[in-house]
Amino acid sequence: MVIVWLEEVRSKDVALVGGKGASLGEMINEELPVPRGFAVTAHAFRQFLDNTGIAKSLFESLEIDVDDSEALKNAAKKAKSLILNAEMPSEMRTAILDAYDKLCERESETVFVAVRSSATAEDLPNASFAGQQETFLNIRGGKAVLEAVKKCWVSLYGARAIFYRAKQGFEHEHVNIAVIIQKMVDADKAGVLFTSHPTSGEPTTIIEAGWGLGEAVVSGSMSPDNYVVDRRTKKIVQRHIATKNLMHVKDKDTGKTVQKKVPDDMMDKTVLTDGEVMKLTELGEIVENHYGTPQDVEWAIADGKIYMLQSRPITTIQIKDKEIKSGKVGELILEGIGASPGLAYGNVEIVSKLDELDRVGKGDILVTQMTTPDMVTAMKRAVGVITDEGGLTCHAAIVSRELGTPCIVGTKKGTKVLKDVKVVTIDGEKGHVYKGRLEQAIVKEEVAAPVARARQVTVTEVKVNISIPEAAEKAAATGADGVGLLRIEHMILGLNKHPLLYIKEGKSEEYVDELVKGIRTVADAFYPRSVWVRTLDAPTDEFKSMQGGEDEPVEHNPMLGWRGIRRDLSDVEHFKLELQAFKKLYSLGYDNIGIMLPMVQHPKELSKAKQIMVESGLDLDKIELGIMVETPASALIIDQFIEEGLDFISFGTNDLTQYTLAVDRNNENVADIYDESHPAVIKLIDHVIKECNRAGVKTSICGQAGSSPSMAKKLVELGITSISANVDAVESVREAVLRSEKAILLNIARRY
């Protein structure tokens, strides 16, 4: 499937049209004012890579140390060359051109369009990668649209995008990109709105606005007007009218988007009327109520009409550990917009050119006009960031929130005011910069290690999924109630040496130690909270490329083949090495570790596995043992598994869905009917939860559906014990769980 119209997609279609596309489809079907258009699907992108033969070279070029800036730059350059120089298949070109022509027919003119990237890991609740891919505005004509589509594809492999995916544990091969093509809104004014405060979560709508197209506001190239509305009183409680020095508009002669100076009489003029502010607030509330979680929305106004251009979950809301009492109040020397919360102090390092980045050392405060993707390495070293330009959605704000670094943007004159100042303290929540080092900053410094944020307590536990041990600290800092899924196959595949080769070379102990090291890192970060570790579940095609993997069988469909418990029970020698690692961890006192067996379909598999575990010296009475429910067979006869004896189950909805519906989720021809909320899937889940609750067996979910607030609401209603989400979705899922639990109590109270 190359093309799909936006009105035909829903939130379940993220794999097909990306987070942005799925969100637009949802809003269109909520009858919100969204410009119509279509998507070039993510499957079309994969088809392009495969049909042109560039996939292998592309992914090999991305196997680099992303902290090496030169290697990162070269990888991005090679990816760009490979994609732009490859010829798009003729049938794909035809499908895109036909869709554009149809859009023109709908509008009765050769329309200008916005061509926007929509990565499948961009606007999800479990990832805040927004802004890393490109958008091209005021594109007109079939040839120009085709060129813009390829440029969007290229942007998936920009240096910043490569860096972020590596740091977040996303594998490049598994992240795809769709391209959204919509009728262009020739905006008089535009910007973004947050339906709740993006760092504190307070019930206030924050709107940022500028003249012309929204590009200047979103990119952070200018300081926008800022309006704050108290949603409880429905009143505008704050206005910050900025000096707006530039704007992006459509050139009347060429039709291209150009940057120009804002007319003098408009620079300090308020962009929005009170009526527009309140109407945007109202529309924002509709979007938030639909999704059940706070949203970050892009909007535009043309000829007095408001358009909603995009919506994504806010993933940066943080709950403070505790209130830090202020000590001596220092001299307030600069103010801006608090973009990433926290207190920090350090030496001021003003950077005006990229070749000055090496001056920024650990513990410094980076001060610049505006950060760029090339500055990320320096931002990681800095303890705080201050910029002259930008708003809450600019590069500096987004990156700082992901790094957990205090940040203040839009100070207008930070690089000038701080020119002769040596040390400052910044308050990234209030947007205040103080001269010198304050006592409250010292309190912050003396907190020895990252600690989990205080969290709202829910009866239904909200856990987190982890793939790489390096992510453990960040995952623990979300305040998750434990780890519902720790995948060890990523640790094993990362060794790039087949497990059987360790055995052949007599290095089994070395292999066991690698497993212990990885699992222990996560167990330490969460102790005493539980960590459920899934035994090996990698398909044969992934092992085949490893050193020593030449003898792996060739399977027509590895997803239905020799994997999970099937491999463990036939390759017993390797399974016993996994068990040795668990035994060693238990002997070290890690009693918070549970063992989870994947891909089971018959109780005899559980029975045989337990027998091998006992033979390996594990005391099953002292450990938590569970299974993945990801086959219809295990769901339908869950009562027999319970009789065999287990402590918990976890739904693997990715596989459960495709096996129940007979839909290969990676097959573009049928991906549009892949639906984790299908009545048959929900019925299986409901059946398992009821049987387990009767028997006192814990239930959880660790598939992608667990990261969806709407699915979380449904699961709570069904009575699930816990939900395990991806790291960036923990807060939004917890909020959905809390709301659902309160609604259940309220409904009970109303009956009586």
C-alpha positions in Angstrom: 0.0 0.0 0.0 1.7 3.2 -1.2 -1.1 5.7 -0.5 -3.8 6.1 2.1 -6.1 9.1 2.6 -6.0 10.7 6.1 -9.7 10.4 6.7 -9.3 6.6 6.4 -6.7 6.2 9.2 -7.0 6.0 13.0 -4.6 5.8 15.9 -4.1 2.0 15.3 -2.5 2.9 12.0 0.8 4.3 13.4 2.8 1.5 11.7 1.3 2.5 8.4 1.3 6.3 8.5 3.4 7.2 11.6 2.3 9.1 14.7 1.6 12.3 12.9 -0.5 10.7 10.2 -2.5 8.6 12.7 -3.1 11.7 14.9 -4.4 13.7 11.9 -6.8 10.9 11.0 -8.1 10.8 14.5 -8.7 14.6 14.5 -10.4 14.5 11.1 -12.8 11.9 12.4 -13.5 14.0 15.5 -14.6 16.7 13.0 -11.9 19.1 14.0 -10.7 21.7 11.5 -7.9 19.7 9.8 -6.6 20.3 6.2 -7.3 17.3 4.1 -4.6 15.2 2.4 -3.0 11.8 2.1 0.0 9.8 3.3 2.8 8.0 1.5 2.9 5.0 3.8 5.8 3.7 5.8 5.5 0.5 3.9 6.1 2.4 0.7 9.4 3.7 2.2 10.5 0.1 3.1 9.5 -1.0 -0.4 11.7 1.8 -1.8 14.7 0.7 0.2 14.2 -3.0 -0.8 13.4 -2.5 -4.4 16.3 -0.1 -5.0 18.7 -2.4 -3.2 20.1 0.2 -0.9 18.8 -1.2 2.4 21.9 -3.3 3.3 24.4 -0.5 2.6 22.2 2.1 4.4 21.9 0.1 7.7 25.5 -0.9 7.7 26.6 2.7 7.4 24.6 3.5 10.6 26.6 1.0 12.7 28.8 3.7 14.3 29.7 5.2 17.6 27.2 8.1 17.7 29.4 10.0 20.2 32.0 10.4 17.5 30.7 13.6 15.8 32.7 13.0 12.6 31.5 9.4 12.2 27.9 10.7 12.8 28.3 13.4 10.2 29.6 10.9 7.6 26.9 8.4 8.3 24.2 11.1 7.7 26.0 12.2 4.5 26.1 8.6 3.1 22.4 8.0 4.0 21.4 11.1 2.1 23.4 10.2 -0.9 22.0 6.7 -1.1 18.4 7.8 -0.9 18.5 10.8 -3.2 20.5 9.0 -5.8 18.2 5.9 -5.9 15.4 6.1 -8.5 11.9 5.8 -7.1 10.0 2.7 -8.6 7.7 3.8 -11.4 4.5 2.4 -9.8 5.2 4.3 -6.6 5.7 7.5 -8.5 2.5 7.0 -10.3 0.5 6.3 -7.1 1.8 9.5 -5.5 1.2 11.7 -8.5 -2.3 10.3 -8.9 -3.1 11.1 -5.3 -1.8 14.6 -5.7 -3.9 15.1 -8.8 -7.0 13.9 -6.9 -6.3 16.3 -4.1 -6.1 19.1 -6.7 -9.4 18.0 -8.2 -11.0 18.1 -4.7 -9.8 21.7 -4.3 -10.5 22.7 -8.0 -6.9 24.1 -8.3 -3.3 23.0 -8.5 -2.8 23.2 -4.8 0.1 24.2 -2.7 0.8 21.4 -0.1 2.8 20.9 3.1 4.9 17.7 2.8 5.7 16.5 6.3 7.6 13.6 7.7 5.8 11.2 10.0 8.2 8.7 11.6 6.7 5.6 13.2 8.6 6.4 16.4 8.1 10.1 16.4 4.9 11.2 17.9 4.1 8.1 20.0 3.5 8.3 23.7 6.7 6.2 24.1 9.0 8.6 22.3 9.5 12.3 22.0 11.5 12.5 18.8 9.4 15.2 17.3 11.2 17.8 15.2 14.0 15.5 14.0 12.5 14.9 10.6 11.8 17.5 7.9 8.8 19.5 6.8 8.6 21.2 3.4 6.0 23.9 2.9 4.4 25.5 -0.1 5.2 22.7 -2.4 3.3 22.8 -5.8 3.3 20.4 -8.7 3.9 16.7 -9.0 7.6 16.8 -9.6 8.2 19.0 -6.6 6.0 16.7 -4.4 8.1 13.7 -5.4 11.3 15.5 -4.6 10.0 16.6 -1.2 8.9 13.0 -0.3 12.5 11.8 -0.9 13.9 14.6 1.2 11.5 13.6 4.0 12.8 10.0 3.8 16.4 11.4 3.9 15.6 13.3 7.1 15.0 10.0 9.0 18.8 9.6 8.8 19.9 13.1 9.8 22.7 13.3 12.4 20.4 14.3 15.2 17.8 11.5 14.4 20.6 8.9 14.2 22.0 10.1 17.5 18.7 10.1 19.4 17.6 6.7 18.2 20.8 5.2 19.3 20.6 6.8 22.7 17.0 5.8 23.1 17.7 2.2 22.2 15.7 2.2 18.9 17.1 0.0 16.2 17.4 1.9 12.9 16.1 -1.0 10.9 12.8 -1.0 12.9 12.0 2.7 12.5 10.2 3.6 9.4 8.8 6.9 8.0 5.6 7.9 6.3 5.1 11.2 4.5 2.0 13.4 5.0 0.9 15.6 2.1 -1.8 18.1 3.0 -3.3 21.2 1.5 -1.2 24.1 2.6 -2.7 26.6 5.1 -1.5 30.1 4.1 -1.4 31.3 7.7 -1.7 34.9 8.8 -0.6 33.7 12.3 0.3 30.3 13.7 2.0 28.5 16.6 1.6 25.8 19.2 -0.5 25.1 22.2 0.0 22.8 25.2 -3.2 21.6 26.8 -1.3 21.3 30.1 1.9 22.8 31.3 4.6 20.7 29.5 6.8 20.3 32.6 4.6 20.6 35.7 1.4 19.2 34.2 -0.7 22.0 35.7 -4.2 22.4 34.2 -3.2 25.5 32.2 -3.3 26.0 28.4 -0.1 27.6 27.1 -0.2 29.1 23.6 2.7 30.4 21.6 2.0 32.5 18.6 3.9 34.3 15.8 3.1 36.1 12.5 2.9 34.1 9.3 3.5 30.3 9.1 4.2 28.4 12.3 7.7 27.3 11.1 9.4 30.2 13.0 7.7 29.3 16.3 8.2 25.6 16.0 11.8 25.9 15.0 12.6 28.4 17.7 14.1 30.9 15.3 12.1 33.7 16.9 10.6 34.5 20.3 6.8 34.1 20.2 4.0 35.7 22.1 3.1 33.5 25.1 -0.5 33.3 26.5 -1.5 31.3 29.6 -5.1 30.3 30.3 -6.3 28.8 33.6 -8.6 26.0 32.4 -10.5 26.0 35.7 -11.5 29.6 35.6 -11.5 30.0 31.8 -9.5 33.2 32.1 -6.3 34.4 30.5 -3.9 34.8 33.5 -0.7 35.8 31.7 0.4 37.5 28.5 4.0 37.8 27.4 4.1 39.9 24.2 7.5 39.3 22.6 9.3 41.4 20.0 8.8 39.2 16.9 11.6 40.0 14.5 11.0 37.5 11.7 8.3 35.5 10.0 7.9 32.8 7.4 5.4 33.5 4.5 4.7 32.4 1.0 6.4 34.5 -1.6 3.7 35.9 -4.0 5.9 35.6 -7.1 7.6 32.3 -6.6 5.2 30.5 -4.3 8.1 29.4 -2.1 8.3 29.8 1.6 10.6 32.7 2.5 11.8 34.3 5.7 11.3 38.0 6.1 11.5 40.7 8.6 8.3 41.5 10.5 7.0 45.0 9.7 7.9 47.5 12.3 4.3 48.2 13.3 3.7 44.4 14.0 6.8 43.5 15.9 5.4 44.4 19.3 1.8 44.0 18.5 -0.1 41.1 20.2 -0.7 38.3 17.7 -3.9 36.8 19.1 -7.2 38.4 20.2 -8.7 37.2 23.4 -11.4 35.4 21.4 -8.8 33.5 19.4 -7.0 32.5 22.6 -10.1 31.1 24.2 -11.2 29.3 21.0 -7.8 27.6 20.7 -8.1 26.6 24.4 -11.5 25.1 23.7 -10.2 23.1 20.7 -7.2 22.0 22.7 -9.5 20.6 25.4 -11.4 18.6 22.7 -8.2 17.1 21.5 -7.0 16.2 25.0 -10.4 14.7 26.0 -10.3 12.6 22.8 -6.9 11.2 23.6 -7.2 11.1 27.3 -3.8 12.7 27.9 -2.3 16.2 27.6 -1.4 17.2 24.1 1.1 19.4 22.2 -0.9 20.9 19.2 0.3 22.9 16.2 -2.3 25.3 14.8 -2.7 28.1 12.2 -5.2 30.9 11.5 -5.9 31.9 7.9 -8.6 34.5 7.0 -10.0 34.2 10.5 -10.4 30.4 10.4 -8.5 28.2 12.8 -6.9 25.0 11.6 -5.4 22.2 13.7 -2.2 20.9 12.0 -0.8 18.3 14.3 -1.3 16.8 17.8 1.0 14.6 19.9 1.2 13.6 23.5 3.2 15.7 25.9 5.9 13.3 27.2 7.9 15.7 29.4 5.5 16.3 32.3 7.5 15.8 35.5 6.5 15.5 39.1 8.9 17.0 41.6 10.8 14.9 44.0 10.1 17.4 46.8 9.9 21.2 47.2 13.4 22.6 47.8 13.3 25.5 50.1 14.9 28.7 48.8 18.0 29.9 50.5 19.6 33.3 50.0 17.9 35.0 47.1 20.5 36.1 44.5 20.5 38.9 42.1 18.0 38.2 39.3 19.9 39.3 36.1 17.9 37.7 33.3 14.5 36.2 32.6 13.2 33.9 29.9 10.8 31.1 29.4 11.3 28.1 31.6 11.6 25.2 29.1 13.0 22.4 31.2 12.7 22.3 35.0 15.5 22.1 37.6 18.1 24.2 39.4 21.7 24.3 38.2 24.7 26.5 38.5 28.0 26.7 36.7 30.5 28.7 34.7 29.0 30.7 31.8 30.2 29.6 28.4 28.9 31.7 25.5 29.0 29.9 22.1 28.4 31.9 18.9 30.0 29.5 16.5 30.2 25.7 16.2 33.9 25.6 16.4 33.6 27.0 19.9 31.7 24.0 21.3 34.8 22.4 22.7 34.9 25.2 25.3 31.8 23.8 27.0 33.0 21.4 29.6 31.2 19.3 32.2 29.4 21.4 34.7 29.2 24.6 32.5 26.1 26.6 31.5 25.8 26.7 27.7 24.7 30.1 26.5 23.9 30.7 22.8 21.5 32.4 20.5 19.8 29.1 19.7 21.0 25.5 19.8 21.3 23.4 16.7 21.5 19.6 16.3 25.3 19.9 16.0 25.4 21.2 19.6 23.9 18.1 21.2 27.2 16.7 22.3 28.0 19.9 24.1 24.5 20.1 25.6 25.1 16.7 27.2 28.2 18.0 28.9 26.5 21.2 30.1 24.4 21.3 33.4 22.2 24.0 32.0 21.2 25.8 28.8 20.2 29.4 28.1 19.2 30.8 24.7 18.3 34.2 23.3 15.6 32.9 21.0 13.0 30.1 21.0 9.9 28.9 22.8 8.8 25.7 24.4 9.0 23.7 21.2 12.4 24.8 20.0 15.4 22.5 19.7 17.0 23.6 23.0 13.8 23.0 24.9 13.1 19.6 23.4 16.6 18.3 23.8 17.1 19.7 27.3 13.8 18.0 28.5 15.0 14.7 27.1 18.4 15.1 28.7 16.9 16.2 32.0 18.9 19.4 31.8 17.5 22.7 33.2 16.9 25.1 30.3 15.7 28.7 29.7 14.8 29.9 26.3 13.7 33.2 24.7 15.8 35.5 27.0 16.3 37.8 24.0 19.6 39.1 25.3 21.3 36.3 27.3 24.4 36.3 25.2 24.9 40.0 25.8 23.8 40.2 29.5 26.0 37.3 30.5 29.0 38.3 28.5 31.0 39.5 31.6 29.3 37.2 34.1 31.4 34.2 35.3 29.0 32.0 37.3 25.2 31.8 37.2 22.4 29.8 38.8 19.4 29.0 36.6 15.9 28.0 37.5 14.6 26.0 34.5 11.0 26.0 35.7 10.6 29.7 36.5 12.9 30.9 33.7 15.1 32.9 36.0 18.9 33.4 35.8 20.7 34.6 39.0 24.2 35.9 39.4 26.5 33.6 41.3 25.7 30.3 43.1 22.6 30.1 45.2 22.0 28.0 48.3 19.1 26.1 46.8 21.4 25.0 43.9 23.8 23.6 46.5 21.0 21.5 47.8 20.4 20.1 44.3 24.1 19.4 43.9 24.2 17.3 47.1 21.6 14.9 45.9 24.0 12.0 45.2 22.2 10.2 42.4 19.1 10.3 40.2 16.1 9.3 42.1 12.7 8.2 41.0 10.2 11.0 40.9 7.4 11.0 43.4 4.4 9.5 41.7 0.7 9.3 42.0 -0.1 5.9 43.5 -2.4 3.6 41.4 -3.8 0.3 42.4 -2.9 -1.0 38.9 0.9 -0.9 38.8 2.5 0.9 35.9 5.8 -0.7 34.9 8.3 -0.1 32.2 9.8 -2.1 29.3 13.6 -2.1 28.9 15.7 -3.4 26.0 19.2 -2.2 26.9 20.8 -2.0 30.4 22.1 1.5 29.6 18.5 2.7 29.7 17.9 1.5 33.3 18.7 4.7 35.1 16.4 6.8 32.9 13.7 4.2 33.2 13.9 4.0 37.0 13.7 7.8 37.2 10.2 7.7 35.7 9.0 6.3 39.0 7.8 3.1 37.3 6.6 0.4 39.7 9.0 -2.1 38.2 10.1 -3.6 35.0 7.4 -5.6 33.2 9.7 -6.7 30.4 13.5 -6.9 30.2 14.5 -8.3 26.9 17.8 -10.2 27.0 18.0 -10.9 23.3 19.2 -7.3 22.7 22.1 -7.9 25.1 22.9 -11.2 23.3 22.6 -9.8 19.8 24.8 -6.9 20.9 27.6 -9.3 21.6 27.7 -10.0 17.9 28.9 -13.5 18.7 26.5 -16.5 18.6 25.9 -18.1 22.0 26.8 -21.5 20.7 30.2 -20.1 19.6 30.9 -19.3 23.3 30.1 -22.9 24.2 32.3 -24.3 21.3 35.2 -22.1 22.4 34.9 -23.1 26.0 33.9 -19.6 27.1 30.5 -20.3 28.6 31.4 -18.6 31.8 32.2 -15.4 29.9 28.8 -15.5 28.2 27.0 -16.1 31.6 28.9 -13.1 33.1 27.7 -10.9 30.2 24.1 -11.8 30.9 24.6 -11.3 34.7 26.2 -7.9 34.1 23.3 -6.6 31.9 20.5 -8.0 34.0 22.2 -6.8 37.2 22.4 -3.2 35.9 18.6 -3.1 35.6 18.0 -5.0 38.9 20.2 -2.5 40.8 18.4 0.5 39.3 15.0 -0.8 40.4 15.7 -2.8 43.6 13.5 -3.8 45.4 10.9 -3.3 42.7 10.4 -6.4 40.6 12.2 -6.9 37.3 10.6 -9.6 35.0 13.3 -10.9 32.6 12.2 -12.7 29.5 14.3 -15.6 28.3 15.7 -15.6 24.8 13.2 -14.7 22.1 15.0 -13.8 18.9 14.1 -15.3 15.5 16.7 -17.3 13.6 17.3 -14.6 10.9 18.7 -12.3 13.5 21.1 -15.0 14.8 22.3 -15.9 11.3 24.2 -12.6 10.8 26.2 -13.1 14.0 29.7 -14.5 14.2 29.2 -18.3 14.5 25.6 -18.1 13.2 26.2 -19.8 9.9 24.4 -23.0 10.9 21.2 -21.2 11.8 18.3 -22.8 9.9 16.8 -20.9 7.0 13.1 -20.4 7.9 10.4 -19.2 5.5 8.7 -17.3 8.4 11.0 -16.9 11.4 8.3 -15.3 13.5 6.4 -18.6 13.4 9.6 -20.7 13.8 12.3 -21.7 16.1 12.2 -19.0 18.8 11.2 -18.4 22.4 10.5 -21.5 24.5 10.8 -23.7 21.5 14.4 -22.9 21.1 15.1 -23.1 24.8 13.6 -26.6 25.1 15.5 -28.0 22.1 18.8 -26.1 22.6 18.9 -27.0 26.2 22.6 -26.4 26.6 22.0 -22.7 25.9 18.9 -22.5 28.1 21.0 -23.8 31.0 23.5 -21.0 30.5 20.6 -18.5 30.9 19.5 -20.3 34.0 23.1 -20.2 35.4 22.9 -16.4 35.0 19.7 -16.3 37.0 21.1 -18.6 39.6 24.2 -16.4 40.0 22.0 -13.3 40.4 19.8 -15.0 43.0 23.0 -15.9 44.9 24.0 -12.3 44.9 20.8 -11.4 46.6 18.7 -10.1 43.6 15.4 -11.5 44.8 13.5 -8.9 42.8 14.1 -10.8 39.5 11.3 -12.9 37.9 11.7 -15.2 34.9 9.3 -15.0 32.0 9.0 -17.7 29.3 8.0 -16.5 25.8 6.0 -18.1 23.0 4.4 -20.9 25.0 1.4 -22.7 23.4 1.1 -25.8 25.6 1.3 -26.5 29.3 3.8 -29.3 28.7 6.3 -26.6 27.6 6.0 -24.9 30.9 6.3 -28.2 32.7 9.5 -29.2 30.9 11.0 -25.7 31.4 10.3 -26.0 35.2 11.9 -29.4 35.3 15.1 -28.1 33.7 15.1 -25.1 36.1 15.0 -27.4 39.1 17.7 -29.6 37.6 19.8 -26.4 37.2 19.5 -25.7 40.9 16.8 -23.0 41.0 14.3 -23.0 43.8 10.9 -22.3 42.2 9.3 -21.7 45.5 11.5 -18.6 45.9 11.3 -17.0 42.5 8.5 -15.5 40.4 7.9 -17.5 37.3 5.6 -16.4 34.5 4.7 -16.8 30.8 4.1 -14.6 27.9 0.5 -14.9 26.5 1.1 -14.1 22.9 -0.5 -17.1 21.1 -4.3 -17.7 21.0 -3.5 -21.2 22.3 -2.0 -20.0 25.5 -4.9 -17.6 26.0 -7.7 -20.1 25.3 -6.3 -22.8 27.7 -4.8 -20.4 30.3 -6.6 -22.4 33.0 -4.4 -25.4 32.2 -1.2 -23.3 32.5 -2.5 -22.0 35.9 -3.0 -25.7 37.0 0.6 -26.4 36.0 1.7 -23.6 38.3 2.8 -20.0 37.6 2.9 -16.7 39.4 2.2 -14.2 36.6 1.4 -13.8 32.9 2.1 -10.9 30.5 0.3 -10.2 27.2 2.6 -9.8 24.2 0.0 -8.0 22.2 2.2 -7.5 19.1 2.3 -11.3 18.4 -1.1 -12.1 20.0 -2.8 -9.7 17.5 -1.1 -11.0 14.4 -1.6 -14.6 15.3 -5.2 -14.1 16.2 -6.1 -12.1 13.1 -3.7 -14.0 10.8 -2.1 -10.7 9.9 1.6 -10.2 9.4 2.1 -6.8 10.9 5.2 -6.2 8.7 3.3 -7.1 5.5 2.2 -3.9 3.8 -0.7 -5.6 2.0 -2.5 -6.4 5.2 -1.1 -4.1 7.7 -4.1 -1.8 7.5 -6.3 -4.5 9.2 -3.8 -5.1 12.0 -5.7 -3.9 15.1 -4.7 -4.6 18.7 -8.2 -3.4 19.8 -9.9 -6.0 17.6 -12.9 -7.5 19.5 -11.3 -11.0 19.2 -8.0 -9.8 20.8 -9.9 -8.0 23.6 -12.0 -11.1 24.2 -8.9 -13.3 24.6 -7.4 -10.7 27.0 -10.6 -10.5 29.0 -10.8 -14.3 29.3 -7.2 -14.6 30.5 -7.6 -11.8 33.1 -10.7 -13.3 34.5 -9.2 -16.8 34.9 -6.0 -15.4 36.4 -7.8 -13.1 38.8 -9.8 -16.1 40.0 -6.6 -18.0 40.7 -4.6 -15.1 42.2 -2.2 -15.0 39.3 -0.8 -11.6 38.4 -1.6 -10.2 34.9 0.3 -7.6 32.9 0.9 -6.4 29.4 4.2 -5.6 27.7 3.3 -5.3 24.1 3.1 -2.0 22.2 -0.6 -1.7 23.2 0.5 -1.2 26.8 1.9 2.2 25.9 -1.4 3.5 24.6 -3.4 5.5 27.2 -6.7 4.4 25.6 -5.8 0.7 25.8 -4.6 1.3 29.4 -8.1 2.6 30.3 -9.7 -0.5 28.8 -7.3 -2.9 30.6 -8.0 -1.3 33.9 -11.7 -1.8 33.3 -11.0 -5.5 32.6 -9.1 -5.8 35.9 -5.5 -6.2 34.8 -2.9 -6.2 37.7 -0.2 -4.1 35.9 0.7 -2.4 32.7 4.2 -2.2 31.3 4.8 0.7 29.0 7.8 2.0 27.1 9.9 4.5 29.0 8.5 7.7 27.6 4.9 6.5 28.0 5.0 5.8 31.7 3.6 9.2 32.8 0.8 9.3 30.2 -0.2 5.7 30.9 -0.2 6.3 34.7 -2.4 9.3 34.2 -4.8 7.2 32.1 -4.8 4.4 34.7 -5.5 6.9 37.5 -8.4 8.5 35.6 -9.9 5.1 34.9 -9.6 3.9 38.5 -11.3 7.1 39.7 -14.0 6.7 37.1 -14.7 3.2 38.3 -15.0 4.3 41.9 -17.2 7.2 40.9 -19.5 5.0 39.0 -19.8 2.7 42.1 -20.5 5.6 44.3 -23.2 6.9 42.0 -25.1 3.6 42.2 -25.4 4.0 45.9 
